[in-house]
Amino acid sequence: MKAATLRTALPAFALALLLATVFWKQPRAMSYFGVNLLLNLAIPIIFATLAQMMILAVGDLDLSIGPFISLVATIGATLLAQQPLLGVAALLAAVAVYALAGAVVEWRRLPSIVVTLGLSFVWLGAAVLLLPTPGGTAPEWLSEPMAWRAPLVPLPIWVALAAAGAGHLLITRSAFGTLARGMGGNAASVRRAGWSLVRLRAGVYATAGLFGMLAGLLLVAQTTSADANIASRYTLVSIAAVILGGGEFTGGRVSPVGAVLGAMTMTLAASFLTFLRIAPDWQVGMQGLILILVLGLRAAIDRLESRR
Amino acid sequence: MTSPSSSSSASPATARPATAGGAVAGLGRLATRPWVGSWLAALVVFGVTLALGSGRSQGAGLIGAALSFGAFTVLVSLGQMLVITTGPGNADLSIPSTIALSSAVSMIVMDGRDAMIVAGLVAAVAAGAAVGVFNFALIRLLRIPPIIATLAGSLIVMSMAISFGRGLKIKPPPLFSEAVALRVAGIPLLALVALVATLAVAVMLERTLLGRRIAAVGQNERAAALAGVPVERTRLCAYVICAALAGLTGALLAGFSGGNSLDQGEEYLLLTIAVVVIGGTAVGGGRASVPGIWGAALFMFLLVAMLNASGAGPGLRMLCTGLVILAVIVLGGSREER
């Protein structure tokens, strides 16, 4: 098999292996209900990963996506339920701030890590201001669809398919996606071709903000209440999922389908460990180990690739 | 992060004023030093905090607290600075886990006995250094980007810390607790320790082969390799020094806060990166700014103190911290250009 094919197949293979082990250990999980339960948590993580993927596509890194999703969730559980118009305005304002951050990164040539680091404090602070203690209630129109019994396969699978399809169309088929990847690969040549890099980076960040908003709304729809730290984990999980799915830190090389698979693998890795009855002390470490194993495999494939 | 062809107007040419007009030129040169901004910011925040407080008598206390807490930040940030200086994409995200592990190790080795203090400190530094070697092995063997490698590694290190120090919060030896709270002529001993470490790192960066190599690798890895610099060994040293400093900080933190705990180092994940960058070190690598570490560490502590003094709640405090960090970075301009 070609190295490139192997590379694309790796995230799917990792996911399949994890699923197979879970089914082997707990055959009852192999049902509509079981799969739904296993992958339910992946729904928000999938969109968090797509958001991170947009940023990685242009060669940046977003350290604020977790707190941003927390903020969206708190808005969803407070403003959106009580004063829908104000809630929508707050969400749009948050996405606009994301776009502004992208523009500033390009305009002042600032490192994205630092800007998003500062932003993460802003998001978290705003979330704590809105919801000092865990609570709030998601509006019914948001939480009810999450209980929908989808035909054929459970809802998380449909969501994953839709997200992968939309992401694929956006990144590989649309002009915007091509430009974004181009900017990640070689910004100078995109500028020379007459595109405004400031506007382009702002657009990429805004798209990431929209994906983040989706993630936050879906998260609060599932949990029906929120907390200012509800998604702080997502920052690191989303980075790991994009890389797991075949993305590169250098920009220009991302795979939406891989990212979605990566997000599902990261979600499953956590519950996988409870199935293996690993001592709770080592569960965190096992998550790290799984990540290292998959990345080690990819390094081996890369080496195979470069030998040709 | 940035495109290689940078054409914005802020150029480093201003760093070398053509007119050597004595003091004026000296001032001009000073103003363009990358660390000046962080010190100015720290001074401003210090002034505002005092103005918000009730009396001038608080000044000495505030400085003392800033020096104590700043010392921890300085110690870990020095290491992070070395790692970041070795080139784009290099950062150590395992610092919180390293601190958790080393604080547990040091307290277990010391076991509350004064005679074992030195052994405990050595064990903490050794545990840190081991994490550094482990991190670098992951980066090198698996060819994973350092951010992901140190992140994945940190999960394993955290698991070790959990299973190692689980359920037991061991008290530090009385002499150790006293030592970390000691003040020499009004200055916290911890600050002096951090100062010694700072001077050592500064001399290392400016005067030793390793220091020059770290800068060279960060400026242009390929050129450095062609010039005969052992790139990978240099990077290994940076990661080991960083983790060893985090290990030392873990032991000191445990002594300072009356025992080890798992979340002791949590805040240092983002704080060290913020301090290094605000201090004027180039994020893309190749240029470290040692004095800026102190300025930025004091700034970050005083900023929180200022917001506390103004009666802000936790939410508002975080919001303002974020906005101020962003303002400092945006106004400080693009430092990455070379």
Interface residues (C-beta under 8 A of the other chain):
Chain A: G59 D60 L61 L63 V104 R108 R109 L110 P111 S112 I113 V114 V115 L117 G118 L119 S120 F121 V122 W123 L124 G125 A126 A127 V128 L129 L130 P132 A187 A188 R191 A228 L236 I239 A240 I243 F249 A279 D281 W282 Q283 V284 G285 M286 Q287 G288 L289 L291 I292 L295 G296 A299 D302 R303
Chain B: M1 T2 S3 P4 S5 S6 S8 G89 A91 L138 L141 L142 R143 I144 P145 I147 I148 L151 A152 G153 S154 L155 I156 M158 S159 M160 I162 S163 R166 L270 I273 A274 V277 V283 G284 G313 P314 G315 L316 R317 M318 L319 C320 T321 G322 L323 I325 L326 I329 V330 G333 S334 E336 E337
